[in-house]
């Protein structure tokens, strides 16, 4: 049985999208890969929430959704 990766926390810095997973892994993906996050204000970057059980991160101010599984495929 395959278990999908689940995020428990996230942060956006000037350089990267940082995601902590429930299984203890931590992902760091270059912010350049996400133009909406790259051009966002600090407040917009900090206004996010997990969707589902943590399968994705949503930024309502930016209309941005990033699936955790897709981060793992590209990281």
PDB file of N, CA, C and O in Angstrom:
ATOM      1  N   UNK A   1       0.842  -1.183   0.000  1.00  0.00           N
ATOM      2  CA  UNK A   1       0.000   0.000   0.000  1.00  0.00           C
ATOM      3  C   UNK A   1       0.889   1.248   0.000  1.00  0.00           C
ATOM      4  O   UNK A   1       1.716   1.436   0.892  1.00  0.00           O
ATOM      5  N   UNK A   2       0.705   2.080  -0.998  1.00  0.00           N
ATOM      6  CA  UNK A   2       1.485   3.311  -1.104  1.00  0.00           C
ATOM      7  C   UNK A   2       0.827   4.418  -0.286  1.00  0.00           C
ATOM      8  O   UNK A   2      -0.383   4.629  -0.373  1.00  0.00           O
ATOM      9  N   UNK A   3       1.630   5.119   0.505  1.00  0.00           N
ATOM     10  CA  UNK A   3       1.123   6.228   1.309  1.00  0.00           C
ATOM     11  C   UNK A   3       1.621   7.524   0.686  1.00  0.00           C
ATOM     12  O   UNK A   3       2.821   7.705   0.480  1.00  0.00           O
ATOM     13  N   UNK A   4       0.690   8.419   0.390  1.00  0.00           N
ATOM     14  CA  UNK A   4       1.068   9.700  -0.186  1.00  0.00           C
ATOM     15  C   UNK A   4       1.792  10.553   0.855  1.00  0.00           C
ATOM     16  O   UNK A   4       1.466  10.493   2.041  1.00  0.00           O
ATOM     17  N   UNK A   5       2.767  11.340   0.422  1.00  0.00           N
ATOM     18  CA  UNK A   5       3.480  12.227   1.345  1.00  0.00           C
ATOM     19  C   UNK A   5       2.546  13.295   1.902  1.00  0.00           C
ATOM     20  O   UNK A   5       1.672  13.803   1.200  1.00  0.00           O
ATOM     21  N   UNK A   6       2.746  13.621   3.164  1.00  0.00           N
ATOM     22  CA  UNK A   6       1.886  14.574   3.850  1.00  0.00           C
ATOM     23  C   UNK A   6       2.743  15.670   4.472  1.00  0.00           C
ATOM     24  O   UNK A   6       3.674  15.386   5.225  1.00  0.00           O
ATOM     25  N   UNK A   7       2.426  16.921   4.155  1.00  0.00           N
ATOM     26  CA  UNK A   7       3.125  18.063   4.738  1.00  0.00           C
ATOM     27  C   UNK A   7       2.534  18.398   6.102  1.00  0.00           C
ATOM     28  O   UNK A   7       1.336  18.236   6.336  1.00  0.00           O
ATOM     29  N   UNK A   8       3.397  18.867   6.991  1.00  0.00           N
ATOM     30  CA  UNK A   8       2.926  19.339   8.294  1.00  0.00           C
ATOM     31  C   UNK A   8       3.268  20.805   8.520  1.00  0.00           C
ATOM     32  O   UNK A   8       2.716  21.442   9.417  1.00  0.00           O
ATOM     33  N   UNK A   9       4.183  21.346   7.706  1.00  0.00           N
ATOM     34  CA  UNK A   9       4.562  22.751   7.846  1.00  0.00           C
ATOM     35  C   UNK A   9       5.213  23.220   6.557  1.00  0.00           C
ATOM     36  O   UNK A   9       5.726  22.420   5.775  1.00  0.00           O
ATOM     37  N   UNK A  10       5.184  24.525   6.348  1.00  0.00           N
ATOM     38  CA  UNK A  10       5.813  25.110   5.164  1.00  0.00           C
ATOM     39  C   UNK A  10       6.250  26.533   5.480  1.00  0.00           C
ATOM     40  O   UNK A  10       5.727  27.180   6.387  1.00  0.00           O
ATOM     41  N   UNK A  11       7.221  26.997   4.706  1.00  0.00           N
ATOM     42  CA  UNK A  11       7.689  28.379   4.811  1.00  0.00           C
ATOM     43  C   UNK A  11       8.269  28.771   3.462  1.00  0.00           C
ATOM     44  O   UNK A  11       8.776  27.936   2.713  1.00  0.00           O
ATOM     45  N   UNK A  12       8.182  30.050   3.176  1.00  0.00           N
ATOM     46  CA  UNK A  12       8.764  30.566   1.934  1.00  0.00           C
ATOM     47  C   UNK A  12       9.790  31.625   2.311  1.00  0.00           C
ATOM     48  O   UNK A  12       9.470  32.604   2.985  1.00  0.00           O
ATOM     49  N   UNK A  13      11.029  31.416   1.869  1.00  0.00           N
ATOM     50  CA  UNK A  13      12.083  32.397   2.079  1.00  0.00           C
ATOM     51  C   UNK A  13      12.342  33.103   0.744  1.00  0.00           C
ATOM     52  O   UNK A  13      11.676  32.821  -0.252  1.00  0.00           O
ATOM     53  N   UNK A  14      13.292  34.001   0.731  1.00  0.00           N
ATOM     54  CA  UNK A  14      13.645  34.670  -0.519  1.00  0.00           C
ATOM     55  C   UNK A  14      14.272  33.709  -1.517  1.00  0.00           C
ATOM     56  O   UNK A  14      14.285  33.976  -2.718  1.00  0.00           O
ATOM     57  N   UNK A  15      14.797  32.580  -1.015  1.00  0.00           N
ATOM     58  CA  UNK A  15      15.494  31.621  -1.869  1.00  0.00           C
ATOM     59  C   UNK A  15      14.747  30.326  -2.138  1.00  0.00           C
ATOM     60  O   UNK A  15      14.970  29.698  -3.173  1.00  0.00           O
ATOM     61  N   UNK A  16      13.848  29.897  -1.217  1.00  0.00           N
ATOM     62  CA  UNK A  16      13.292  28.551  -1.341  1.00  0.00           C
ATOM     63  C   UNK A  16      11.909  28.400  -0.719  1.00  0.00           C
ATOM     64  O   UNK A  16      11.501  29.168   0.152  1.00  0.00           O
ATOM     65  N   UNK A  17      11.204  27.377  -1.202  1.00  0.00           N
ATOM     66  CA  UNK A  17      10.001  26.873  -0.553  1.00  0.00           C
ATOM     67  C   UNK A  17      10.468  25.713   0.318  1.00  0.00           C
ATOM     68  O   UNK A  17      11.041  24.745  -0.182  1.00  0.00           O
ATOM     69  N   UNK A  18      10.223  25.814   1.621  1.00  0.00           N
ATOM     70  CA  UNK A  18      10.644  24.796   2.572  1.00  0.00           C
ATOM     71  C   UNK A  18       9.414  24.063   3.077  1.00  0.00           C
ATOM     72  O   UNK A  18       8.452  24.686   3.524  1.00  0.00           O
ATOM     73  N   UNK A  19       9.446  22.736   3.005  1.00  0.00           N
ATOM     74  CA  UNK A  19       8.300  21.936   3.421  1.00  0.00           C
ATOM     75  C   UNK A  19       8.781  20.826   4.344  1.00  0.00           C
ATOM     76  O   UNK A  19       9.723  20.102   4.021  1.00  0.00           O
ATOM     77  N   UNK A  20       8.126  20.699   5.497  1.00  0.00           N
ATOM     78  CA  UNK A  20       8.392  19.600   6.434  1.00  0.00           C
ATOM     79  C   UNK A  20       7.311  18.550   6.248  1.00  0.00           C
ATOM     80  O   UNK A  20       6.122  18.867   6.239  1.00  0.00           O
ATOM     81  N   UNK A  21       7.729  17.295   6.098  1.00  0.00           N
ATOM     82  CA  UNK A  21       6.793  16.196   5.904  1.00  0.00           C
ATOM     83  C   UNK A  21       6.581  15.427   7.200  1.00  0.00           C
ATOM     84  O   UNK A  21       7.433  15.433   8.088  1.00  0.00           O
ATOM     85  N   UNK A  22       5.437  14.769   7.295  1.00  0.00           N
ATOM     86  CA  UNK A  22       5.084  14.016   8.490  1.00  0.00           C
ATOM     87  C   UNK A  22       6.068  12.882   8.771  1.00  0.00           C
ATOM     88  O   UNK A  22       6.240  12.486   9.923  1.00  0.00           O
ATOM     89  N   UNK A  23       6.714  12.357   7.732  1.00  0.00           N
ATOM     90  CA  UNK A  23       7.655  11.249   7.923  1.00  0.00           C
ATOM     91  C   UNK A  23       9.058  11.710   8.308  1.00  0.00           C
ATOM     92  O   UNK A  23       9.977  10.895   8.385  1.00  0.00           O
ATOM     93  N   UNK A  24       9.229  13.010   8.549  1.00  0.00           N
ATOM     94  CA  UNK A  24      10.515  13.547   8.991  1.00  0.00           C
ATOM     95  C   UNK A  24      11.372  14.160   7.908  1.00  0.00           C
ATOM     96  O   UNK A  24      12.359  14.832   8.207  1.00  0.00           O
ATOM     97  N   UNK A  25      11.013  13.940   6.649  1.00  0.00           N
ATOM     98  CA  UNK A  25      11.795  14.542   5.564  1.00  0.00           C
ATOM     99  C   UNK A  25      11.512  16.036   5.488  1.00  0.00           C
ATOM    100  O   UNK A  25      10.445  16.515   5.871  1.00  0.00           O
ATOM    101  N   UNK A  26      12.511  16.754   4.978  1.00  0.00           N
ATOM    102  CA  UNK A  26      12.359  18.184   4.731  1.00  0.00           C
ATOM    103  C   UNK A  26      12.768  18.467   3.298  1.00  0.00           C
ATOM    104  O   UNK A  26      13.811  18.008   2.833  1.00  0.00           O
ATOM    105  N   UNK A  27      11.936  19.225   2.608  1.00  0.00           N
ATOM    106  CA  UNK A  27      12.196  19.569   1.215  1.00  0.00           C
ATOM    107  C   UNK A  27      12.539  21.044   1.110  1.00  0.00           C
ATOM    108  O   UNK A  27      11.958  21.881   1.801  1.00  0.00           O
ATOM    109  N   UNK A  28      13.486  21.352   0.242  1.00  0.00           N
ATOM    110  CA  UNK A  28      13.826  22.737  -0.086  1.00  0.00           C
ATOM    111  C   UNK A  28      13.849  22.825  -1.604  1.00  0.00           C
ATOM    112  O   UNK A  28      14.658  22.171  -2.261  1.00  0.00           O
ATOM    113  N   UNK A  29      12.960  23.632  -2.151  1.00  0.00           N
ATOM    114  CA  UNK A  29      12.840  23.787  -3.592  1.00  0.00           C
ATOM    115  C   UNK A  29      13.075  25.253  -3.944  1.00  0.00           C
ATOM    116  O   UNK A  29      12.517  26.133  -3.288  1.00  0.00           O
ATOM    117  N   UNK A  30      13.884  25.536  -4.958  1.00  0.00           N
ATOM    118  CA  UNK A  30      14.172  26.935  -5.313  1.00  0.00           C
ATOM    119  C   UNK A  30      12.898  27.741  -5.580  1.00  0.00           C
ATOM    120  O   UNK A  30      11.998  27.283  -6.284  1.00  0.00           O
ATOM    121  N   UNK A  31      12.838  28.921  -5.020  1.00  0.00           N
ATOM    122  CA  UNK A  31      11.671  29.798  -5.200  1.00  0.00           C
ATOM    123  C   UNK A  31      11.493  30.181  -6.667  1.00  0.00           C
ATOM    124  O   UNK A  31      10.379  30.485  -7.094  1.00  0.00           O
ATOM    125  N   UNK A  32      12.569  30.169  -7.438  1.00  0.00           N
ATOM    126  CA  UNK A  32      12.488  30.503  -8.859  1.00  0.00           C
ATOM    127  C   UNK A  32      11.548  29.578  -9.626  1.00  0.00           C
ATOM    128  O   UNK A  32      11.047  29.953 -10.686  1.00  0.00           O
ATOM    129  N   UNK A  33      11.304  28.391  -9.112  1.00  0.00           N
ATOM    130  CA  UNK A  33      10.412  27.428  -9.770  1.00  0.00           C
ATOM    131  C   UNK A  33       8.946  27.837  -9.659  1.00  0.00           C
ATOM    132  O   UNK A  33       8.097  27.274 -10.351  1.00  0.00           O
ATOM    133  N   UNK A  34       8.637  28.806  -8.799  1.00  0.00           N
ATOM    134  CA  UNK A  34       7.256  29.200  -8.527  1.00  0.00           C
ATOM    135  C   UNK A  34       7.099  30.705  -8.732  1.00  0.00           C
ATOM    136  O   UNK A  34       7.204  31.465  -7.769  1.00  0.00           O
ATOM    137  N   UNK A  35       6.852  31.150  -9.960  1.00  0.00           N
ATOM    138  CA  UNK A  35       6.796  32.588 -10.256  1.00  0.00           C
ATOM    139  C   UNK A  35       5.831  33.378  -9.371  1.00  0.00           C
ATOM    140  O   UNK A  35       6.121  34.518  -9.010  1.00  0.00           O
ATOM    141  N   UNK A  36       4.701  32.792  -9.022  1.00  0.00           N
ATOM    142  CA  UNK A  36       3.742  33.521  -8.175  1.00  0.00           C
ATOM    143  C   UNK A  36       4.320  33.773  -6.789  1.00  0.00           C
ATOM    144  O   UNK A  36       4.142  34.853  -6.226  1.00  0.00           O
ATOM    145  N   UNK A  37       5.010  32.780  -6.240  1.00  0.00           N
ATOM    146  CA  UNK A  37       5.645  32.972  -4.932  1.00  0.00           C
ATOM    147  C   UNK A  37       6.823  33.934  -5.032  1.00  0.00           C
ATOM    148  O   UNK A  37       7.046  34.749  -4.137  1.00  0.00           O
ATOM    149  N   UNK A  38       7.562  33.836  -6.110  1.00  0.00           N
ATOM    150  CA  UNK A  38       8.723  34.700  -6.321  1.00  0.00           C
ATOM    151  C   UNK A  38       8.324  36.171  -6.328  1.00  0.00           C
ATOM    152  O   UNK A  38       9.024  37.004  -5.753  1.00  0.00           O
ATOM    153  N   UNK A  39       7.218  36.495  -6.965  1.00  0.00           N
ATOM    154  CA  UNK A  39       6.772  37.881  -7.069  1.00  0.00           C
ATOM    155  C   UNK A  39       5.870  38.345  -5.942  1.00  0.00           C
ATOM    156  O   UNK A  39       5.414  39.488  -5.948  1.00  0.00           O
ATOM    157  N   UNK A  40       5.604  37.479  -4.977  1.00  0.00           N
ATOM    158  CA  UNK A  40       4.664  37.802  -3.899  1.00  0.00           C
ATOM    159  C   UNK A  40       5.320  38.623  -2.799  1.00  0.00           C
ATOM    160  O   UNK A  40       6.539  38.612  -2.626  1.00  0.00           O
ATOM    161  N   UNK A  41       4.478  39.332  -2.063  1.00  0.00           N
ATOM    162  CA  UNK A  41       4.947  40.042  -0.875  1.00  0.00           C
ATOM    163  C   UNK A  41       5.156  39.038   0.256  1.00  0.00           C
ATOM    164  O   UNK A  41       4.703  37.896   0.184  1.00  0.00           O
ATOM    165  N   UNK A  42       5.834  39.476   1.275  1.00  0.00           N
ATOM    166  CA  UNK A  42       6.046  38.610   2.438  1.00  0.00           C
ATOM    167  C   UNK A  42       4.713  38.176   3.041  1.00  0.00           C
ATOM    168  O   UNK A  42       4.536  37.010   3.394  1.00  0.00           O
ATOM    169  N   UNK A  43       3.793  39.103   3.155  1.00  0.00           N
ATOM    170  CA  UNK A  43       2.475  38.785   3.722  1.00  0.00           C
ATOM    171  C   UNK A  43       1.745  37.746   2.873  1.00  0.00           C
ATOM    172  O   UNK A  43       1.126  36.828   3.411  1.00  0.00           O
ATOM    173  N   UNK A  44       1.814  37.886   1.561  1.00  0.00           N
ATOM    174  CA  UNK A  44       1.166  36.909   0.672  1.00  0.00           C
ATOM    175  C   UNK A  44       1.817  35.536   0.797  1.00  0.00           C
ATOM    176  O   UNK A  44       1.125  34.518   0.779  1.00  0.00           O
ATOM    177  N   UNK A  45       3.123  35.503   0.922  1.00  0.00           N
ATOM    178  CA  UNK A  45       3.839  34.230   1.064  1.00  0.00           C
ATOM    179  C   UNK A  45       3.509  33.540   2.383  1.00  0.00           C
ATOM    180  O   UNK A  45       3.454  32.312   2.452  1.00  0.00           O
ATOM    181  N   UNK A  46       3.291  34.327   3.418  1.00  0.00           N
ATOM    182  CA  UNK A  46       3.012  33.763   4.741  1.00  0.00           C
ATOM    183  C   UNK A  46       1.559  33.334   4.906  1.00  0.00           C
ATOM    184  O   UNK A  46       1.241  32.611   5.850  1.00  0.00           O
ATOM    185  N   UNK A  47       0.678  33.757   4.021  1.00  0.00           N
ATOM    186  CA  UNK A  47      -0.742  33.406   4.104  1.00  0.00           C
ATOM    187  C   UNK A  47      -0.990  32.139   3.290  1.00  0.00           C
ATOM    188  O   UNK A  47      -1.368  32.212   2.121  1.00  0.00           O
ATOM    189  N   UNK A  48      -0.777  30.984   3.908  1.00  0.00           N
ATOM    190  CA  UNK A  48      -0.962  29.706   3.250  1.00  0.00           C
ATOM    191  C   UNK A  48      -1.667  28.754   4.209  1.00  0.00           C
ATOM    192  O   UNK A  48      -1.714  28.990   5.416  1.00  0.00           O
ATOM    193  N   UNK A  49      -2.209  27.683   3.659  1.00  0.00           N
ATOM    194  CA  UNK A  49      -2.734  26.602   4.492  1.00  0.00           C
ATOM    195  C   UNK A  49      -2.604  25.282   3.739  1.00  0.00           C
ATOM    196  O   UNK A  49      -2.538  25.247   2.510  1.00  0.00           O
ATOM    197  N   UNK A  50      -2.569  24.208   4.508  1.00  0.00           N
ATOM    198  CA  UNK A  50      -2.508  22.880   3.919  1.00  0.00           C
ATOM    199  C   UNK A  50      -3.902  22.471   3.481  1.00  0.00           C
ATOM    200  O   UNK A  50      -4.889  22.805   4.136  1.00  0.00           O
ATOM    201  N   UNK A  51      -3.981  21.756   2.385  1.00  0.00           N
ATOM    202  CA  UNK A  51      -5.273  21.256   1.917  1.00  0.00           C
ATOM    203  C   UNK A  51      -5.303  19.743   2.070  1.00  0.00           C
ATOM    204  O   UNK A  51      -4.267  19.078   2.087  1.00  0.00           O
ATOM    205  N   UNK A  52      -6.519  19.220   2.180  1.00  0.00           N
ATOM    206  CA  UNK A  52      -6.673  17.792   2.423  1.00  0.00           C
ATOM    207  C   UNK A  52      -6.041  17.432   3.752  1.00  0.00           C
ATOM    208  O   UNK A  52      -6.209  18.144   4.742  1.00  0.00           O
ATOM    209  N   UNK A  53      -5.319  16.335   3.775  1.00  0.00           N
ATOM    210  CA  UNK A  53      -4.599  15.898   4.977  1.00  0.00           C
ATOM    211  C   UNK A  53      -3.188  16.450   4.992  1.00  0.00           C
ATOM    212  O   UNK A  53      -2.382  16.059   5.836  1.00  0.00           O
ATOM    213  N   UNK A  54      -2.876  17.348   4.076  1.00  0.00           N
ATOM    214  CA  UNK A  54      -1.531  17.887   3.932  1.00  0.00           C
ATOM    215  C   UNK A  54      -0.926  17.497   2.603  1.00  0.00           C
ATOM    216  O   UNK A  54       0.293  17.533   2.432  1.00  0.00           O
ATOM    217  N   UNK A  55      -1.785  17.118   1.651  1.00  0.00           N
ATOM    218  CA  UNK A  55      -1.311  16.713   0.329  1.00  0.00           C
ATOM    219  C   UNK A  55      -0.885  17.887  -0.545  1.00  0.00           C
ATOM    220  O   UNK A  55      -0.191  17.699  -1.544  1.00  0.00           O
ATOM    221  N   UNK A  56      -1.296  19.088  -0.174  1.00  0.00           N
ATOM    222  CA  UNK A  56      -0.955  20.271  -0.974  1.00  0.00           C
ATOM    223  C   UNK A  56      -0.911  21.500  -0.076  1.00  0.00           C
ATOM    224  O   UNK A  56      -1.418  21.500   1.046  1.00  0.00           O
ATOM    225  N   UNK A  57      -0.285  22.549  -0.612  1.00  0.00           N
ATOM    226  CA  UNK A  57      -0.223  23.848   0.060  1.00  0.00           C
ATOM    227  C   UNK A  57      -0.957  24.841  -0.826  1.00  0.00           C
ATOM    228  O   UNK A  57      -0.766  24.861  -2.042  1.00  0.00           O
ATOM    229  N   UNK A  58      -1.801  25.668  -0.206  1.00  0.00           N
ATOM    230  CA  UNK A  58      -2.598  26.650  -0.949  1.00  0.00           C
ATOM    231  C   UNK A  58      -2.316  28.052  -0.415  1.00  0.00           C
ATOM    232  O   UNK A  58      -2.320  28.282   0.794  1.00  0.00           O
ATOM    233  N   UNK A  59      -2.070  28.986  -1.339  1.00  0.00           N
ATOM    234  CA  UNK A  59      -1.904  30.406  -1.029  1.00  0.00           C
ATOM    235  C   UNK A  59      -3.108  31.129  -1.620  1.00  0.00           C
ATOM    236  O   UNK A  59      -3.121  31.401  -2.821  1.00  0.00           O
ATOM    237  N   UNK A  60      -4.124  31.449  -0.810  1.00  0.00           N
ATOM    238  CA  UNK A  60      -5.353  32.045  -1.342  1.00  0.00           C
ATOM    239  C   UNK A  60      -5.153  33.411  -1.995  1.00  0.00           C
ATOM    240  O   UNK A  60      -5.849  33.732  -2.959  1.00  0.00           O
ATOM    241  N   UNK A  61      -4.228  34.215  -1.500  1.00  0.00           N
ATOM    242  CA  UNK A  61      -3.999  35.534  -2.075  1.00  0.00           C
ATOM    243  C   UNK A  61      -3.361  35.459  -3.459  1.00  0.00           C
ATOM    244  O   UNK A  61      -3.459  36.399  -4.247  1.00  0.00           O
ATOM    245  N   UNK A  62      -2.708  34.335  -3.746  1.00  0.00           N
ATOM    246  CA  UNK A  62      -1.962  34.197  -4.996  1.00  0.00           C
ATOM    247  C   UNK A  62      -2.615  33.240  -5.981  1.00  0.00           C
ATOM    248  O   UNK A  62      -2.208  33.171  -7.141  1.00  0.00           O
ATOM    249  N   UNK A  63      -3.628  32.497  -5.532  1.00  0.00           N
ATOM    250  CA  UNK A  63      -4.226  31.489  -6.385  1.00  0.00           C
ATOM    251  C   UNK A  63      -3.236  30.382  -6.720  1.00  0.00           C
ATOM    252  O   UNK A  63      -3.287  29.804  -7.806  1.00  0.00           O
ATOM    253  N   UNK A  64      -2.343  30.090  -5.792  1.00  0.00           N
ATOM    254  CA  UNK A  64      -1.289  29.093  -6.012  1.00  0.00           C
ATOM    255  C   UNK A  64      -1.562  27.844  -5.183  1.00  0.00           C
ATOM    256  O   UNK A  64      -1.860  27.925  -3.992  1.00  0.00           O
ATOM    257  N   UNK A  65      -1.455  26.691  -5.834  1.00  0.00           N
ATOM    258  CA  UNK A  65      -1.579  25.397  -5.168  1.00  0.00           C
ATOM    259  C   UNK A  65      -0.397  24.540  -5.598  1.00  0.00           C
ATOM    260  O   UNK A  65      -0.121  24.404  -6.790  1.00  0.00           O
ATOM    261  N   UNK A  66       0.300  23.962  -4.624  1.00  0.00           N
ATOM    262  CA  UNK A  66       1.445  23.110  -4.928  1.00  0.00           C
ATOM    263  C   UNK A  66       1.233  21.777  -4.227  1.00  0.00           C
ATOM    264  O   UNK A  66       1.097  21.714  -3.005  1.00  0.00           O
ATOM    265  N   UNK A  67       1.206  20.704  -5.029  1.00  0.00           N
ATOM    266  CA  UNK A  67       1.039  19.363  -4.483  1.00  0.00           C
ATOM    267  C   UNK A  67       2.378  18.842  -3.956  1.00  0.00           C
ATOM    268  O   UNK A  67       3.416  19.008  -4.598  1.00  0.00           O
ATOM    269  N   UNK A  68       2.341  18.219  -2.799  1.00  0.00           N
ATOM    270  CA  UNK A  68       3.563  17.692  -2.190  1.00  0.00           C
ATOM    271  C   UNK A  68       4.171  16.588  -3.053  1.00  0.00           C
ATOM    272  O   UNK A  68       5.390  16.531  -3.217  1.00  0.00           O
ATOM    273  N   UNK A  69       3.343  15.723  -3.598  1.00  0.00           N
ATOM    274  CA  UNK A  69       3.857  14.644  -4.456  1.00  0.00           C
ATOM    275  C   UNK A  69       4.624  15.203  -5.645  1.00  0.00           C
ATOM    276  O   UNK A  69       5.630  14.627  -6.058  1.00  0.00           O
ATOM    277  N   UNK A  70       4.157  16.325  -6.204  1.00  0.00           N
ATOM    278  CA  UNK A  70       4.866  16.918  -7.345  1.00  0.00           C
ATOM    279  C   UNK A  70       6.211  17.495  -6.918  1.00  0.00           C
ATOM    280  O   UNK A  70       7.161  17.468  -7.700  1.00  0.00           O
ATOM    281  N   UNK A  71       6.312  18.011  -5.709  1.00  0.00           N
ATOM    282  CA  UNK A  71       7.596  18.495  -5.191  1.00  0.00           C
ATOM    283  C   UNK A  71       8.593  17.351  -5.086  1.00  0.00           C
ATOM    284  O   UNK A  71       9.769  17.517  -5.409  1.00  0.00           O
ATOM    285  N   UNK A  72       8.136  16.213  -4.646  1.00  0.00           N
ATOM    286  CA  UNK A  72       9.021  15.065  -4.513  1.00  0.00           C
ATOM    287  C   UNK A  72       9.494  14.551  -5.875  1.00  0.00           C
ATOM    288  O   UNK A  72      10.621  14.074  -6.003  1.00  0.00           O
ATOM    289  N   UNK A  73       8.644  14.648  -6.875  1.00  0.00           N
ATOM    290  CA  UNK A  73       9.028  14.201  -8.215  1.00  0.00           C
ATOM    291  C   UNK A  73      10.063  15.131  -8.837  1.00  0.00           C
ATOM    292  O   UNK A  73      10.867  14.686  -9.656  1.00  0.00           O
ATOM    293  N   UNK A  74      10.063  16.417  -8.468  1.00  0.00           N
ATOM    294  CA  UNK A  74      10.938  17.379  -9.103  1.00  0.00           C
ATOM    295  C   UNK A  74      12.143  17.758  -8.251  1.00  0.00           C
ATOM    296  O   UNK A  74      13.093  18.351  -8.761  1.00  0.00           O
ATOM    297  N   UNK A  75      12.119  17.427  -6.967  1.00  0.00           N
ATOM    298  CA  UNK A  75      13.231  17.818  -6.090  1.00  0.00           C
ATOM    299  C   UNK A  75      14.432  16.938  -6.289  1.00  0.00           C
ATOM    300  O   UNK A  75      15.454  17.129  -5.630  1.00  0.00           O
TER     301      UNK A  75
END
